[in-house]
Amino acid sequence: MTDINHSPPDTLLLLAPGCPHCPVVLEGLSGLLKEGVIGRLEAVNIASHPEVAQQLGVRSVPWTRIGEFVLQGLHSPAELRQWAQRAGSESGRAAYYADLLSQGRLQEVLEAVREEPGRLKALLELAADPDTELTVRIGVSAVVEDLAGSEALLQHFDTLADMAHSADPRVRADAAHFLGQTRSRQAEQVLETLTGDPDPTVRDVAEEALQDIRTDTGGR
């Protein structure tokens, strides 16, 4: 996942008087604006405009939004540059979600995917990567379970089927679980193949997923 977005994202910064980290973030973003790495910078002093913080649900500053990425607290100029360069790309979105999940911020990812189900694609990229850490994999699974039986999940059937052929048994096990969450008869053939997988965990997950589909009255 190496694609980089070349369209400079717009950025919003919320700050407040007396905040020790706000000037650092403001200076870093100002530098990126001058370089053209970000396209627009709006800085809001929430002491003067508390309604902005209330509307966004912000409780602490500095609070930065670069494109769709929300960053809380102090970030170095290098980190801000990295997120600005990632904004708008699928790989950048995957990196952002991995960062949120590794911090235990699952609810934010759930809300993002509920708002725009197409964002699930980036999460499945993480699940398909054998190097994705366990904490993140568990978070991705929680999001998929939240979408169980939905058309949004079924739209990614081909991706899930591809994951089922991964060389890594962890990815195949996740694929089996996710295919079961589709609650679709379409997944049965792939799952039946996985019940003969050389890895016992994959076999167990596939058998359980098959049972879930076959006993679910919503199965298609």
C-alpha positions in Angstrom: 0.0 0.0 0.0 2.2 2.8 -1.3 -0.2 5.2 -3.1 0.2 8.8 -2.2 -2.4 11.5 -2.7 -1.2 14.5 -4.6 -4.2 16.8 -4.0 -3.4 18.9 -0.9 -6.0 18.4 1.8 -7.7 21.2 3.7 -6.9 21.4 7.4 -8.7 22.6 10.5 -6.9 23.3 13.8 -8.7 24.0 17.1 -6.5 25.6 19.7 -6.8 27.6 23.0 -4.9 30.2 25.0 -2.5 28.7 27.4 -2.2 25.4 25.5 1.5 24.5 25.5 1.3 22.3 22.4 -1.0 24.4 20.2 1.8 26.8 18.9 3.9 23.8 17.9 1.1 22.3 15.8 0.1 25.7 14.4 3.7 26.4 13.3 4.0 22.9 11.7 0.8 23.3 9.8 1.7 26.8 8.7 4.9 25.5 7.2 3.0 22.8 5.3 0.6 25.4 4.0 3.5 27.6 2.7 4.9 24.5 1.0 1.6 23.6 -0.6 1.5 20.2 1.2 -1.9 21.3 2.6 -4.3 23.4 0.6 -6.0 25.5 3.2 -5.5 26.0 7.0 -8.3 27.2 9.3 -7.3 27.8 12.9 -10.1 28.4 15.5 -9.5 29.7 19.0 -12.2 27.8 20.9 -12.1 30.3 23.8 -13.6 32.8 21.3 -15.7 30.2 19.4 -16.6 27.4 21.9 -19.5 26.5 19.6 -17.1 25.0 17.1 -15.6 22.6 19.7 -19.1 21.7 20.9 -20.3 21.0 17.4 -17.3 18.7 16.7 -17.3 17.1 20.1 -13.8 18.3 20.9 -12.8 18.3 24.6 -9.1 18.9 24.4 -6.6 20.8 22.2 -4.7 20.9 20.0 -7.2 19.1 17.7 -6.3 18.8 14.1 -8.3 17.5 11.1 -6.3 16.9 7.9 -8.7 15.8 5.2 -10.7 13.1 7.0 -7.9 12.3 9.5 -8.5 13.6 13.0 -5.3 13.9 15.1 -5.5 14.6 18.8 -2.8 16.2 20.9 0.8 17.1 20.0 2.2 16.0 16.6 5.6 16.9 15.2 5.9 18.7 11.8 7.2 15.4 10.4 4.0 13.5 11.6 1.8 16.3 10.3 3.5 16.1 6.9 3.1 12.3 6.8 -0.6 12.5 7.5 -1.1 15.3 4.9 0.6 13.2 2.3 -1.5 10.2 3.2 -4.8 12.1 3.0 -7.1 11.0 0.3 -5.4 7.7 -0.5 -6.7 4.2 0.4 -3.3 3.2 1.9 -3.4 6.4 4.0 -6.9 5.6 5.2 -5.7 2.1 6.1 -2.8 3.5 8.0 -5.1 5.9 9.9 -7.5 3.2 10.9 -4.6 1.0 12.0 -3.4 3.8 14.2 -6.8 4.4 15.7 -7.3 0.7 16.4 -3.9 0.3 17.9 -4.8 3.1 20.3 -8.1 1.4 21.2 -10.2 4.0 19.4 -12.5 1.4 17.9 -15.7 3.5 18.3 -14.3 6.2 16.0 -13.6 3.6 13.3 -17.1 2.1 13.7 -18.7 5.5 13.4 -16.6 6.3 10.3 -17.6 3.0 8.5 -21.3 3.4 9.5 -21.2 6.9 8.0 -19.5 5.7 4.8 -19.5 1.8 4.4 -17.1 2.1 1.5 -14.4 2.8 4.0 -14.5 -0.9 4.9 -12.2 -1.5 1.9 -9.2 0.0 3.8 -9.9 -2.1 6.8 -10.0 -5.3 4.7 -6.6 -4.3 3.3 -5.3 -4.4 6.9 -6.9 -7.8 7.5 -5.3 -9.2 4.3 -1.9 -8.1 5.3 -0.1 -10.8 7.4 2.0 -8.2 9.1 -1.0 -6.4 10.6 -0.7 -6.6 14.4 -3.2 -8.6 16.5 -4.8 -5.6 18.2 -5.7 -4.1 14.8 -6.9 -7.4 13.4 -9.3 -7.7 16.4 -10.6 -4.2 15.7 -11.2 -5.0 12.0 -13.1 -8.1 13.1 -15.3 -6.0 15.4 -16.1 -3.6 12.5 -17.0 -6.5 10.2 -19.2 -8.0 12.9 -21.0 -4.7 13.3 -21.9 -5.0 9.6 -23.0 -8.6 9.8 -25.6 -9.5 7.2 -25.4 -6.1 5.5 -25.2 -5.4 1.8 -22.2 -3.2 2.5 -20.2 -6.2 3.7 -21.4 -8.5 0.9 -20.2 -6.0 -1.6 -16.7 -6.9 -0.6 -17.2 -10.7 -1.2 -14.5 -10.9 -3.9 -12.0 -9.4 -1.5 -12.9 -11.9 1.2 -12.7 -14.8 -1.2 -9.2 -13.6 -2.2 -8.2 -13.5 1.5 -9.3 -17.2 1.7 -6.5 -18.1 -0.6 -3.8 -16.3 1.4 -0.6 -18.2 2.3 -1.0 -17.0 5.9 -3.4 -19.1 8.0 -4.3 -16.0 10.1 -5.6 -14.3 7.0 -7.5 -17.4 5.9 -9.1 -17.7 9.4 -10.2 -14.1 9.3 -11.6 -14.6 5.8 -13.6 -17.5 7.0 -15.0 -15.5 9.9 -15.8 -12.5 7.7 -17.5 -14.7 5.0 -19.7 -16.1 7.8 -20.6 -12.6 8.8 -22.0 -12.0 5.3 -24.8 -14.4 6.2 -24.9 -15.2 2.5 -25.3 -18.5 0.8 -22.8 -17.1 -1.7 -20.1 -17.8 0.8 -20.8 -21.5 1.3 -18.6 -22.8 -1.5 -15.5 -20.9 -0.3 -16.2 -21.9 3.3 -16.6 -25.6 2.3 -13.2 -25.4 0.8 -11.7 -23.9 3.9 -13.2 -26.8 6.0 -10.4 -28.9 4.4 -7.7 -26.4 5.2 -4.4 -27.8 6.5 -4.6 -25.4 9.5 -7.0 -26.6 12.3 -7.9 -23.1 13.4 -9.0 -22.2 9.8 -11.0 -25.4 9.6 -12.8 -24.7 12.9 -13.6 -21.1 12.0 -14.9 -22.2 8.5 -17.1 -24.9 10.0 -18.6 -22.4 12.5 -19.2 -19.8 9.8 -21.0 -22.4 7.6 -23.2 -23.4 10.5 -24.0 -19.7 11.2 -25.1 -19.2 7.5 -27.1 -22.4 7.3 -29.1 -21.7 10.5 -29.6 -18.0 9.8 -33.0 -17.3 8.5 -31.7 -14.3 6.6 -29.2 -16.4 4.6 -29.5 -15.7 0.9 
